[in-house]
Amino acid sequence: MAAQLLDGKIMSAELEKALKAKVEALKERGITPGLTVILVGDDPASQTYVGNKEKACIRLGIHSETLRMPESTEQSALEAAIEKANADPSVHGILVQLPLPKHLNSDHALSLILPEKDVDGFHDINIGRLTRGEDCVVACTPKGALYMLQKAGIEIAGKEAVVIGRSNIVGKPMALLLLQENATVTVCHSRTKDLAEHTRRADILVAAIGRPKFVTADMVKEGAVVIDVGINRVDGKLCGDVDFDAVKEKAAYITPVPGGVGKMTIAMLMDNTVAAAEKAADKA
Ligand code: NDP
């Protein structure tokens, strides 16, 4: 059986259409959603990600500004840029592109972003609220992965969900979201013993590891839903953490790379920015 594709291109295009209508409605109220992206240094992958975010803003009519700061930027200058964007009412979302150069303290910088403008969902307050199951800004990648499951009508409650990876930006928030949806969640990592024993139990398997084609068909249960978060470059070509060609023959649903979760990450950034602008508008 070949798996059904969870297509990030189609799902993100549909979501963008709905978001565009929301942006237009906000503009009628005199508000243009605004996103400030802070990019320090010239990491090529970061440049590409930021470029994709700028393009998405243009498609949706969101005002975006990218502050490109040199590699040598000092912590005080980075923090001053964040404070300036915090104080600017036309800025509804602030994103500091990670990773920052090694000499900078990203945790401290991120903690300065106002939680309501933290469209990446990395602020301690948003993470704390997510942990408590309260309304908050949710990190874009796990939010996008959950959206794909829900949009495809995949039942989550009561299912065995296994997340490989426990990073603060993907694995942990993904596990919390699945828990909130009443899955029984197992989180695996590099110290997990007999990983395949866990993954083979999974009705929903999320791979967020950063190793090309790491999840092989023998690690996957027949009929499982496989969400591949990984983005790896092998011989100049993108591939995920899942051995797509083999696993698609066993899974019921699978996300491709590219064209899967990555597309949803950007769409969710737009969603978080529009939602932040709507909240600000309602408060005014
Ligand atoms: P991290 O490197 O921060 O985390 C990787 C996780 O994988 C760690 O928890 C690590 O365990 C675990 N791991 C590593 N090796 C193994 C192993 N052999 N067995 C089991 N677990 C293992 O990565 P991120 O979470 O930031 O990203 C993961 C992947 O997702 C990357 O490919 C990244 O490029 C991609 N990504 C994609 C996005 C998108 O938009 N689609 C957005 C963000 C990331 P331990 O904690 O023990 O070290």
py3Dmol code that shows the C-alpha trace and the ligand (Angstrom):
import py3Dmol

protein = """\
ATOM      1  CA  MET A   1       0.000   0.000   0.000  1.00  0.00           C
ATOM      2  CA  ALA A   2       1.397   3.420  -0.911  1.00  0.00           C
ATOM      3  CA  ALA A   3       0.875   6.096   1.694  1.00  0.00           C
ATOM      4  CA  GLN A   4      -1.316   9.117   1.172  1.00  0.00           C
ATOM      5  CA  LEU A   5       0.769  12.271   0.899  1.00  0.00           C
ATOM      6  CA  LEU A   6       0.281  15.009   3.475  1.00  0.00           C
ATOM      7  CA  ASP A   7       1.038  17.806   1.036  1.00  0.00           C
ATOM      8  CA  GLY A   8       2.470  20.929   2.644  1.00  0.00           C
ATOM      9  CA  LYS A   9       2.283  22.862  -0.620  1.00  0.00           C
ATOM     10  CA  ILE A  10      -1.480  22.397  -0.907  1.00  0.00           C
ATOM     11  CA  MET A  11      -2.203  22.848   2.796  1.00  0.00           C
ATOM     12  CA  SER A  12      -0.052  25.971   3.128  1.00  0.00           C
ATOM     13  CA  ALA A  13      -1.609  27.509   0.004  1.00  0.00           C
ATOM     14  CA  GLU A  14      -5.094  26.976   1.472  1.00  0.00           C
ATOM     15  CA  LEU A  15      -4.070  28.457   4.791  1.00  0.00           C
ATOM     16  CA  GLU A  16      -2.423  31.434   3.082  1.00  0.00           C
ATOM     17  CA  LYS A  17      -5.657  32.129   1.224  1.00  0.00           C
ATOM     18  CA  ALA A  18      -7.548  32.311   4.521  1.00  0.00           C
ATOM     19  CA  LEU A  19      -4.812  34.452   6.074  1.00  0.00           C
ATOM     20  CA  LYS A  20      -4.864  36.865   3.142  1.00  0.00           C
ATOM     21  CA  ALA A  21      -8.553  37.475   3.793  1.00  0.00           C
ATOM     22  CA  LYS A  22      -7.769  38.161   7.451  1.00  0.00           C
ATOM     23  CA  VAL A  23      -5.012  40.610   6.462  1.00  0.00           C
ATOM     24  CA  GLU A  24      -7.465  42.427   4.183  1.00  0.00           C
ATOM     25  CA  ALA A  25     -10.010  42.623   7.009  1.00  0.00           C
ATOM     26  CA  LEU A  26      -7.341  44.088   9.298  1.00  0.00           C
ATOM     27  CA  LYS A  27      -6.367  46.633   6.652  1.00  0.00           C
ATOM     28  CA  GLU A  28      -9.998  47.729   6.464  1.00  0.00           C
ATOM     29  CA  ARG A  29      -9.681  48.483  10.183  1.00  0.00           C
ATOM     30  CA  GLY A  30      -6.575  50.585   9.413  1.00  0.00           C
ATOM     31  CA  ILE A  31      -4.059  47.984  10.587  1.00  0.00           C
ATOM     32  CA  THR A  32      -1.351  46.366   8.464  1.00  0.00           C
ATOM     33  CA  PRO A  33       0.182  43.348  10.198  1.00  0.00           C
ATOM     34  CA  GLY A  34       3.915  43.930  10.619  1.00  0.00           C
ATOM     35  CA  LEU A  35       6.763  41.449  11.065  1.00  0.00           C
ATOM     36  CA  THR A  36      10.326  42.386  11.960  1.00  0.00           C
ATOM     37  CA  VAL A  37      12.986  39.771  11.308  1.00  0.00           C
ATOM     38  CA  ILE A  38      16.427  40.227  12.833  1.00  0.00           C
ATOM     39  CA  LEU A  39      19.182  38.442  10.941  1.00  0.00           C
ATOM     40  CA  VAL A  40      22.704  38.562  12.350  1.00  0.00           C
ATOM     41  CA  GLY A  41      25.614  37.422  10.191  1.00  0.00           C
ATOM     42  CA  ASP A  42      25.576  35.774   6.797  1.00  0.00           C
ATOM     43  CA  ASP A  43      24.807  32.091   7.346  1.00  0.00           C
ATOM     44  CA  PRO A  44      23.575  30.946   3.895  1.00  0.00           C
ATOM     45  CA  ALA A  45      20.773  28.694   5.232  1.00  0.00           C
ATOM     46  CA  SER A  46      19.479  31.541   7.425  1.00  0.00           C
ATOM     47  CA  GLN A  47      19.565  33.899   4.435  1.00  0.00           C
ATOM     48  CA  THR A  48      17.405  31.433   2.483  1.00  0.00           C
ATOM     49  CA  TYR A  49      14.916  30.991   5.347  1.00  0.00           C
ATOM     50  CA  VAL A  50      14.616  34.739   5.837  1.00  0.00           C
ATOM     51  CA  GLY A  51      14.157  35.241   2.091  1.00  0.00           C
ATOM     52  CA  ASN A  52      11.291  32.707   2.115  1.00  0.00           C
ATOM     53  CA  LYS A  53       9.663  34.496   5.044  1.00  0.00           C
ATOM     54  CA  GLU A  54       9.921  37.844   3.243  1.00  0.00           C
ATOM     55  CA  LYS A  55       8.298  36.338   0.135  1.00  0.00           C
ATOM     56  CA  ALA A  56       5.430  34.903   2.192  1.00  0.00           C
ATOM     57  CA  CYS A  57       4.817  38.326   3.780  1.00  0.00           C
ATOM     58  CA  ILE A  58       4.651  39.924   0.337  1.00  0.00           C
ATOM     59  CA  ARG A  59       2.167  37.258  -0.891  1.00  0.00           C
ATOM     60  CA  LEU A  60      -0.106  37.948   2.077  1.00  0.00           C
ATOM     61  CA  GLY A  61       0.200  41.741   2.259  1.00  0.00           C
ATOM     62  CA  ILE A  62       2.012  41.676   5.601  1.00  0.00           C
ATOM     63  CA  HIS A  63       4.527  44.476   6.071  1.00  0.00           C
ATOM     64  CA  SER A  64       7.923  42.910   6.707  1.00  0.00           C
ATOM     65  CA  GLU A  65      11.184  44.480   7.647  1.00  0.00           C
ATOM     66  CA  THR A  66      14.444  42.558   7.867  1.00  0.00           C
ATOM     67  CA  LEU A  67      17.179  44.070  10.002  1.00  0.00           C
ATOM     68  CA  ARG A  68      20.396  42.628   8.591  1.00  0.00           C
ATOM     69  CA  MET A  69      23.110  43.023  11.213  1.00  0.00           C
ATOM     70  CA  PRO A  70      26.806  42.140  10.745  1.00  0.00           C
ATOM     71  CA  GLU A  71      28.376  38.970  12.207  1.00  0.00           C
ATOM     72  CA  SER A  72      30.333  41.182  14.651  1.00  0.00           C
ATOM     73  CA  THR A  73      27.130  42.613  16.199  1.00  0.00           C
ATOM     74  CA  GLU A  74      27.370  42.999  19.963  1.00  0.00           C
ATOM     75  CA  GLN A  75      24.740  41.701  22.359  1.00  0.00           C
ATOM     76  CA  SER A  76      23.795  45.260  23.357  1.00  0.00           C
ATOM     77  CA  ALA A  77      23.113  46.236  19.726  1.00  0.00           C
ATOM     78  CA  LEU A  78      20.988  43.118  19.152  1.00  0.00           C
ATOM     79  CA  GLU A  79      19.020  43.779  22.312  1.00  0.00           C
ATOM     80  CA  ALA A  80      18.539  47.446  21.388  1.00  0.00           C
ATOM     81  CA  ALA A  81      17.056  46.338  18.047  1.00  0.00           C
ATOM     82  CA  ILE A  82      14.641  44.010  19.865  1.00  0.00           C
ATOM     83  CA  GLU A  83      13.593  46.741  22.312  1.00  0.00           C
ATOM     84  CA  LYS A  84      13.006  49.151  19.435  1.00  0.00           C
ATOM     85  CA  ALA A  85      10.716  46.657  17.695  1.00  0.00           C
ATOM     86  CA  ASN A  86       8.969  45.940  21.023  1.00  0.00           C
ATOM     87  CA  ALA A  87       8.159  49.618  21.384  1.00  0.00           C
ATOM     88  CA  ASP A  88       6.926  50.057  17.796  1.00  0.00           C
ATOM     89  CA  PRO A  89       3.126  49.601  17.597  1.00  0.00           C
ATOM     90  CA  SER A  90       3.306  48.903  13.854  1.00  0.00           C
ATOM     91  CA  VAL A  91       5.368  45.765  14.597  1.00  0.00           C
ATOM     92  CA  HIS A  92       3.156  42.846  15.666  1.00  0.00           C
ATOM     93  CA  GLY A  93       5.687  40.058  15.340  1.00  0.00           C
ATOM     94  CA  ILE A  94       9.431  39.874  16.040  1.00  0.00           C
ATOM     95  CA  LEU A  95      11.610  36.998  14.955  1.00  0.00           C
ATOM     96  CA  VAL A  96      15.304  36.599  15.675  1.00  0.00           C
ATOM     97  CA  GLN A  97      16.667  34.180  13.079  1.00  0.00           C
ATOM     98  CA  LEU A  98      18.552  31.330  14.749  1.00  0.00           C
ATOM     99  CA  PRO A  99      21.276  30.243  15.069  1.00  0.00           C
ATOM    100  CA  LEU A 100      22.927  33.476  16.183  1.00  0.00           C
ATOM    101  CA  PRO A 101      26.711  33.811  15.964  1.00  0.00           C
ATOM    102  CA  LYS A 102      28.350  31.960  18.866  1.00  0.00           C
ATOM    103  CA  HIS A 103      29.418  35.068  20.796  1.00  0.00           C
ATOM    104  CA  LEU A 104      25.777  36.116  21.263  1.00  0.00           C
ATOM    105  CA  ASN A 105      23.460  34.921  24.039  1.00  0.00           C
ATOM    106  CA  SER A 106      20.329  33.855  22.167  1.00  0.00           C
ATOM    107  CA  ASP A 107      18.360  32.835  25.280  1.00  0.00           C
ATOM    108  CA  HIS A 108      18.739  36.284  26.769  1.00  0.00           C
ATOM    109  CA  ALA A 109      17.936  38.015  23.493  1.00  0.00           C
ATOM    110  CA  LEU A 110      14.796  35.905  22.969  1.00  0.00           C
ATOM    111  CA  SER A 111      13.643  36.563  26.537  1.00  0.00           C
ATOM    112  CA  LEU A 112      13.471  40.296  25.735  1.00  0.00           C
ATOM    113  CA  ILE A 113      10.892  39.921  22.957  1.00  0.00           C
ATOM    114  CA  LEU A 114       7.445  40.811  24.266  1.00  0.00           C
ATOM    115  CA  PRO A 115       5.601  37.465  24.601  1.00  0.00           C
ATOM    116  CA  GLU A 116       2.694  38.780  22.505  1.00  0.00           C
ATOM    117  CA  LYS A 117       5.138  39.680  19.679  1.00  0.00           C
ATOM    118  CA  ASP A 118       7.066  36.392  19.973  1.00  0.00           C
ATOM    119  CA  VAL A 119       5.764  34.876  16.718  1.00  0.00           C
ATOM    120  CA  ASP A 120       8.312  32.039  16.925  1.00  0.00           C
ATOM    121  CA  GLY A 121       6.826  30.891  20.248  1.00  0.00           C
ATOM    122  CA  PHE A 122      10.258  30.548  21.864  1.00  0.00           C
ATOM    123  CA  HIS A 123       9.738  32.963  24.786  1.00  0.00           C
ATOM    124  CA  ASP A 124       9.764  31.363  28.253  1.00  0.00           C
ATOM    125  CA  ILE A 125       6.231  32.612  28.898  1.00  0.00           C
ATOM    126  CA  ASN A 126       4.863  31.031  25.726  1.00  0.00           C
ATOM    127  CA  ILE A 127       6.673  27.766  26.451  1.00  0.00           C
ATOM    128  CA  GLY A 128       5.360  27.827  30.020  1.00  0.00           C
ATOM    129  CA  ARG A 129       1.808  28.444  28.820  1.00  0.00           C
ATOM    130  CA  LEU A 130       2.086  25.642  26.277  1.00  0.00           C
ATOM    131  CA  THR A 131       3.219  23.313  29.053  1.00  0.00           C
ATOM    132  CA  ARG A 132       0.190  24.313  31.113  1.00  0.00           C
ATOM    133  CA  GLY A 133      -2.136  23.899  28.131  1.00  0.00           C
ATOM    134  CA  GLU A 134      -3.008  27.615  28.105  1.00  0.00           C
ATOM    135  CA  ASP A 135      -3.576  29.945  25.162  1.00  0.00           C
ATOM    136  CA  CYS A 136      -0.158  30.958  23.807  1.00  0.00           C
ATOM    137  CA  VAL A 137       1.946  31.490  20.707  1.00  0.00           C
ATOM    138  CA  VAL A 138       3.017  28.017  19.571  1.00  0.00           C
ATOM    139  CA  ALA A 139       6.334  27.376  17.807  1.00  0.00           C
ATOM    140  CA  CYS A 140       5.768  27.306  14.034  1.00  0.00           C
ATOM    141  CA  THR A 141       7.171  23.894  13.076  1.00  0.00           C
ATOM    142  CA  PRO A 142       5.329  21.712  15.621  1.00  0.00           C
ATOM    143  CA  LYS A 143       2.215  23.833  15.140  1.00  0.00           C
ATOM    144  CA  GLY A 144       2.456  23.194  11.397  1.00  0.00           C
ATOM    145  CA  ALA A 145       2.932  19.458  11.892  1.00  0.00           C
ATOM    146  CA  LEU A 146      -0.132  19.276  14.150  1.00  0.00           C
ATOM    147  CA  TYR A 147      -2.120  21.327  11.635  1.00  0.00           C
ATOM    148  CA  MET A 148      -1.302  18.768   8.914  1.00  0.00           C
ATOM    149  CA  LEU A 149      -2.603  15.910  11.073  1.00  0.00           C
ATOM    150  CA  GLN A 150      -5.785  17.798  11.912  1.00  0.00           C
ATOM    151  CA  LYS A 151      -6.387  19.014   8.377  1.00  0.00           C
ATOM    152  CA  ALA A 152      -6.130  15.442   7.079  1.00  0.00           C
ATOM    153  CA  GLY A 153      -8.696  14.368   9.680  1.00  0.00           C
ATOM    154  CA  ILE A 154      -6.272  12.015  11.407  1.00  0.00           C
ATOM    155  CA  GLU A 155      -7.475  11.015  14.841  1.00  0.00           C
ATOM    156  CA  ILE A 156      -4.922  11.790  17.538  1.00  0.00           C
ATOM    157  CA  ALA A 157      -6.753  11.105  20.811  1.00  0.00           C
ATOM    158  CA  GLY A 158      -5.848   7.747  22.286  1.00  0.00           C
ATOM    159  CA  LYS A 159      -3.175   7.082  19.646  1.00  0.00           C
ATOM    160  CA  GLU A 160       0.415   6.067  20.375  1.00  0.00           C
ATOM    161  CA  ALA A 161       2.562   9.004  19.266  1.00  0.00           C
ATOM    162  CA  VAL A 162       6.337   8.727  19.197  1.00  0.00           C
ATOM    163  CA  VAL A 163       8.499  11.814  18.700  1.00  0.00           C
ATOM    164  CA  ILE A 164      12.177  11.284  17.855  1.00  0.00           C
ATOM    165  CA  GLY A 165      14.049  14.377  19.014  1.00  0.00           C
ATOM    166  CA  ARG A 166      13.743  16.535  22.112  1.00  0.00           C
ATOM    167  CA  SER A 167      14.918  19.966  20.964  1.00  0.00           C
ATOM    168  CA  ASN A 168      13.267  23.026  22.460  1.00  0.00           C
ATOM    169  CA  ILE A 169      12.116  24.226  19.045  1.00  0.00           C
ATOM    170  CA  VAL A 170      10.674  21.008  17.616  1.00  0.00           C
ATOM    171  CA  GLY A 171      10.697  17.788  19.658  1.00  0.00           C
ATOM    172  CA  LYS A 172       9.533  19.056  23.057  1.00  0.00           C
ATOM    173  CA  PRO A 173       6.748  21.391  21.855  1.00  0.00           C
ATOM    174  CA  MET A 174       5.615  18.689  19.389  1.00  0.00           C
ATOM    175  CA  ALA A 175       5.311  16.201  22.238  1.00  0.00           C
ATOM    176  CA  LEU A 176       3.363  18.736  24.330  1.00  0.00           C
ATOM    177  CA  LEU A 177       0.947  19.462  21.478  1.00  0.00           C
ATOM    178  CA  LEU A 178       0.284  15.766  20.887  1.00  0.00           C
ATOM    179  CA  LEU A 179      -0.242  15.282  24.616  1.00  0.00           C
ATOM    180  CA  GLN A 180      -2.706  18.153  24.619  1.00  0.00           C
ATOM    181  CA  GLU A 181      -4.578  16.327  21.847  1.00  0.00           C
ATOM    182  CA  ASN A 182      -4.747  13.289  24.135  1.00  0.00           C
ATOM    183  CA  ALA A 183      -2.232  11.062  22.389  1.00  0.00           C
ATOM    184  CA  THR A 184      -0.087   8.765  24.499  1.00  0.00           C
ATOM    185  CA  VAL A 185       3.309  10.294  23.850  1.00  0.00           C
ATOM    186  CA  THR A 186       6.816   8.833  23.951  1.00  0.00           C
ATOM    187  CA  VAL A 187       9.800  11.125  23.364  1.00  0.00           C
ATOM    188  CA  CYS A 188      12.976   9.451  22.063  1.00  0.00           C
ATOM    189  CA  HIS A 189      16.469  10.905  21.782  1.00  0.00           C
ATOM    190  CA  SER A 190      20.085   9.936  21.240  1.00  0.00           C
ATOM    191  CA  ARG A 191      20.229   8.067  24.569  1.00  0.00           C
ATOM    192  CA  THR A 192      17.067   6.026  23.917  1.00  0.00           C
ATOM    193  CA  LYS A 193      17.744   2.300  24.077  1.00  0.00           C
ATOM    194  CA  ASP A 194      16.318   0.217  21.236  1.00  0.00           C
ATOM    195  CA  LEU A 195      14.754   3.108  19.370  1.00  0.00           C
ATOM    196  CA  ALA A 196      13.029   0.845  16.841  1.00  0.00           C
ATOM    197  CA  GLU A 197      11.110  -0.902  19.611  1.00  0.00           C
ATOM    198  CA  HIS A 198       9.490   2.453  20.407  1.00  0.00           C
ATOM    199  CA  THR A 199       8.980   3.640  16.848  1.00  0.00           C
ATOM    200  CA  ARG A 200       7.337   0.367  15.773  1.00  0.00           C
ATOM    201  CA  ARG A 201       4.579   0.984  18.331  1.00  0.00           C
ATOM    202  CA  ALA A 202       3.785   4.415  16.894  1.00  0.00           C
ATOM    203  CA  ASP A 203       0.456   5.161  15.256  1.00  0.00           C
ATOM    204  CA  ILE A 204       1.873   8.652  14.711  1.00  0.00           C
ATOM    205  CA  LEU A 205       5.635   8.940  14.271  1.00  0.00           C
ATOM    206  CA  VAL A 206       7.353  12.325  14.189  1.00  0.00           C
ATOM    207  CA  ALA A 207      11.012  12.440  13.141  1.00  0.00           C
ATOM    208  CA  ALA A 208      12.941  15.572  14.180  1.00  0.00           C
ATOM    209  CA  ILE A 209      16.504  14.352  14.317  1.00  0.00           C
ATOM    210  CA  GLY A 210      18.600  16.018  11.627  1.00  0.00           C
ATOM    211  CA  ARG A 211      19.964  12.783  10.106  1.00  0.00           C
ATOM    212  CA  PRO A 212      19.185  11.964   6.478  1.00  0.00           C
ATOM    213  CA  LYS A 213      16.918   8.928   5.922  1.00  0.00           C
ATOM    214  CA  PHE A 214      17.468   7.795   9.515  1.00  0.00           C
ATOM    215  CA  VAL A 215      13.991   6.285   9.911  1.00  0.00           C
ATOM    216  CA  THR A 216      13.884   3.122   7.814  1.00  0.00           C
ATOM    217  CA  ALA A 217      10.864   0.994   6.869  1.00  0.00           C
ATOM    218  CA  ASP A 218      11.619  -1.658   9.514  1.00  0.00           C
ATOM    219  CA  MET A 219      11.209   1.038  12.208  1.00  0.00           C
ATOM    220  CA  VAL A 220       7.673   1.890  11.109  1.00  0.00           C
ATOM    221  CA  LYS A 221       4.391   0.146  11.897  1.00  0.00           C
ATOM    222  CA  GLU A 222       2.161  -0.820   8.975  1.00  0.00           C
ATOM    223  CA  GLY A 223      -0.434   1.934   8.500  1.00  0.00           C
ATOM    224  CA  ALA A 224       1.351   4.529  10.647  1.00  0.00           C
ATOM    225  CA  VAL A 225       1.219   8.284  10.075  1.00  0.00           C
ATOM    226  CA  VAL A 226       4.761   9.544   9.502  1.00  0.00           C
ATOM    227  CA  ILE A 227       5.637  13.216   9.911  1.00  0.00           C
ATOM    228  CA  ASP A 228       9.129  14.043   8.691  1.00  0.00           C
ATOM    229  CA  VAL A 229      10.407  17.308  10.148  1.00  0.00           C
ATOM    230  CA  GLY A 230      14.023  16.815   9.079  1.00  0.00           C
ATOM    231  CA  ILE A 231      15.668  19.022   6.492  1.00  0.00           C
ATOM    232  CA  ASN A 232      19.009  17.650   5.347  1.00  0.00           C
ATOM    233  CA  ARG A 233      21.105  18.379   2.312  1.00  0.00           C
ATOM    234  CA  VAL A 234      22.742  15.363   0.665  1.00  0.00           C
ATOM    235  CA  ASP A 235      24.727  15.875  -2.555  1.00  0.00           C
ATOM    236  CA  GLY A 236      23.028  19.235  -2.961  1.00  0.00           C
ATOM    237  CA  LYS A 237      19.526  17.727  -2.673  1.00  0.00           C
ATOM    238  CA  LEU A 238      17.101  18.138   0.215  1.00  0.00           C
ATOM    239  CA  CYS A 239      15.891  15.070   2.077  1.00  0.00           C
ATOM    240  CA  GLY A 240      14.208  14.367   5.369  1.00  0.00           C
ATOM    241  CA  ASP A 241      14.980  12.199   8.374  1.00  0.00           C
ATOM    242  CA  VAL A 242      12.792   9.443   6.912  1.00  0.00           C
ATOM    243  CA  ASP A 243      13.706   7.045   4.122  1.00  0.00           C
ATOM    244  CA  PHE A 244      10.715   8.296   2.134  1.00  0.00           C
ATOM    245  CA  ASP A 245      10.719   5.801  -0.758  1.00  0.00           C
ATOM    246  CA  ALA A 246      10.732   2.732   1.492  1.00  0.00           C
ATOM    247  CA  VAL A 247       8.554   4.094   4.305  1.00  0.00           C
ATOM    248  CA  LYS A 248       5.806   5.334   1.981  1.00  0.00           C
ATOM    249  CA  GLU A 249       5.096   1.693   1.068  1.00  0.00           C
ATOM    250  CA  LYS A 250       4.297   0.911   4.691  1.00  0.00           C
ATOM    251  CA  ALA A 251       2.772   4.082   6.122  1.00  0.00           C
ATOM    252  CA  ALA A 252      -0.840   5.220   5.708  1.00  0.00           C
ATOM    253  CA  TYR A 253       0.170   8.903   5.533  1.00  0.00           C
ATOM    254  CA  ILE A 254       3.541  10.557   5.063  1.00  0.00           C
ATOM    255  CA  THR A 255       4.922  14.081   4.628  1.00  0.00           C
ATOM    256  CA  PRO A 256       7.418  14.652   1.804  1.00  0.00           C
ATOM    257  CA  VAL A 257      10.667  16.636   2.047  1.00  0.00           C
ATOM    258  CA  PRO A 258      10.701  19.163   0.503  1.00  0.00           C
ATOM    259  CA  GLY A 259       7.043  20.203   0.280  1.00  0.00           C
ATOM    260  CA  GLY A 260       5.933  18.956   3.686  1.00  0.00           C
ATOM    261  CA  VAL A 261       6.374  20.368   7.179  1.00  0.00           C
ATOM    262  CA  GLY A 262       8.801  23.066   5.968  1.00  0.00           C
ATOM    263  CA  LYS A 263       6.036  24.743   3.951  1.00  0.00           C
ATOM    264  CA  MET A 264       3.775  24.689   6.994  1.00  0.00           C
ATOM    265  CA  THR A 265       6.444  26.279   9.208  1.00  0.00           C
ATOM    266  CA  ILE A 266       6.370  29.459   7.140  1.00  0.00           C
ATOM    267  CA  ALA A 267       2.575  29.408   6.894  1.00  0.00           C
ATOM    268  CA  MET A 268       2.384  29.135  10.691  1.00  0.00           C
ATOM    269  CA  LEU A 269       4.737  32.085  11.085  1.00  0.00           C
ATOM    270  CA  MET A 270       2.298  34.074   8.970  1.00  0.00           C
ATOM    271  CA  ASP A 271      -0.602  32.693  11.051  1.00  0.00           C
ATOM    272  CA  ASN A 272       1.101  33.739  14.306  1.00  0.00           C
ATOM    273  CA  THR A 273       1.840  37.209  12.898  1.00  0.00           C
ATOM    274  CA  VAL A 274      -1.746  37.772  11.728  1.00  0.00           C
ATOM    275  CA  ALA A 275      -3.073  36.488  15.068  1.00  0.00           C
ATOM    276  CA  ALA A 276      -0.743  38.890  16.942  1.00  0.00           C
ATOM    277  CA  ALA A 277      -1.998  41.788  14.805  1.00  0.00           C
ATOM    278  CA  GLU A 278      -5.624  40.778  15.426  1.00  0.00           C
ATOM    279  CA  LYS A 279      -5.044  40.662  19.176  1.00  0.00           C
ATOM    280  CA  ALA A 280      -3.346  44.078  19.116  1.00  0.00           C
ATOM    281  CA  ALA A 281      -6.238  45.471  17.056  1.00  0.00           C
ATOM    282  CA  ASP A 282      -8.829  44.101  19.490  1.00  0.00           C
ATOM    283  CA  LYS A 283      -6.955  45.673  22.418  1.00  0.00           C
ATOM    284  CA  ALA A 284      -6.702  49.122  20.781  1.00  0.00           C
TER     285      ALA A 284
END
"""
ligand_1 = """\
48
NDP
P 18.480 19.265 17.179
O 19.834 18.893 16.680
O 18.345 20.405 18.112
O 17.827 17.974 17.868
C 17.943 16.719 17.308
C 17.339 15.711 18.239
O 17.526 14.428 17.666
C 18.008 15.670 19.611
O 17.027 15.639 20.631
C 18.838 14.410 19.575
O 18.952 13.755 20.838
C 18.044 13.539 18.638
N 18.903 12.531 18.030
C 20.082 12.738 17.409
N 20.606 11.547 17.022
C 19.727 10.600 17.407
C 19.707 9.195 17.312
N 20.707 8.515 16.744
N 18.664 8.532 17.827
C 17.652 9.190 18.407
N 17.618 10.534 18.536
C 18.643 11.227 18.040
O 17.591 19.482 15.879
P 16.204 20.284 15.672
O 15.169 19.734 16.559
O 16.477 21.728 15.640
O 15.898 19.869 14.155
C 15.671 18.522 13.794
C 15.549 18.438 12.282
O 14.434 19.201 11.876
C 16.735 19.014 11.500
O 16.883 18.277 10.306
C 16.301 20.420 11.172
O 16.931 20.917 10.007
C 14.835 20.196 10.938
N 14.009 21.375 11.136
C 13.027 21.559 10.213
C 12.176 22.615 10.321
C 11.105 22.737 9.311
O 10.595 23.821 9.094
N 10.676 21.629 8.672
C 12.322 23.617 11.379
C 13.308 23.268 12.380
C 14.132 22.184 12.225
P 19.750 14.408 22.089
O 18.824 15.436 22.649
O 19.958 13.275 23.003
O 21.003 14.995 21.524
"""
view = py3Dmol.view(width=600, height=400)
view.addModel(protein, "pdb")
view.setStyle({"model": 0}, {"cartoon": {"style": "trace"}})
view.addModel(ligand_1, "xyz")
view.setStyle({"model": 1}, {"stick": {}})
view.zoomTo()
view.show()
